[in-house]
Amino acid sequence: MALRADRQGPHRVAFDKNRKILLKTQNTCGICGKPIDKRLKAPDPLSPVVDHIVPINKGGHPSAIENLQLAHWTCNRQKSDKLFNTIKEEPKVLGNRNLPKSIDWASYTS
């Protein structure tokens, strides 16, 4: 089994450097959006890991910080090598006005 580019060769040092930056600057899982407890260590399912946003085997850069995010271990395992559509949709115009996609009716007052 061949080693991945972020685990060997020239990308290893850059990946480790960017991993340390992410651990200092990010506090939420890039996949589920929930807080990450950085005190947890592997093999805890909620321990922090670095996730490649675009997987290496799908053409993602192995060590570029723009392609890395902090994630829970379990979230990263469930995502595996899948790609997710992160493009935000523009609100649809109905008639001549933009309507909200959802309303929190519990806090609605007339």
NORVENHU-V419548 format. One record per helix or strand. SS is the DSSP state (hx for helix, st for strand). FROM is the first residue (numbers start at 1). LEN is the number of residues. If there is no record, write none. Layout:
[[SS	FROM	LEN] [SS	FROM	LEN]]
This chain:
[[hx	5	3] [hx	11	15] [st	28	1] [st	35	1] [st	48	5] [hx	56	3] [hx	65	3] [st	68	5] [hx	73	7] [st	93	2] [st	97	2] [hx	105	3]]
